[in-house]
């Protein structure tokens, strides 16, 4: 009898662990501490980029230094700075791709921070494999197009 109780408790704890494991794969930052840390990093980084003047300075992109061409993220820091300072037009001039994803990142940061502080709120789902593939294709297409003279308006200004 004691052995049967032991086996059922082991089974239920094993099922619980597998459910926790499954949830952690399906949710971005499944536990509260990680959600808090993720939100602080995203929003803290945004605050830093928004506060620091990013105009001018040296080119930091190794791809651009080596080839003279824009990578998909060239102008991204300046685009983020412009967006965070409510200069939406210049943000899109600097990097359309980054300017589109800044509000998404900020929303995710706020949701993670809220969940980390309160323990409640919407759990940010982990993007599926197909979402990552589509984002990869969009990034590669953007990378190629922004370096073709006919699409020079996509280049970083």
Secondary structure by P-SEA (a helix, b strand, c coil): caaaaaaaaaaaaaaaaaaaaaaaaacccccaaaaaaaaaaaaaaaaaaaacccccccccccccccccccccccaaaaaaaaaaacaaaaaaaacaaaaaaaaaaaaaaaaaaaaaacccccccccccaaaaaaaaaaaaaaaaaaacccccccccc
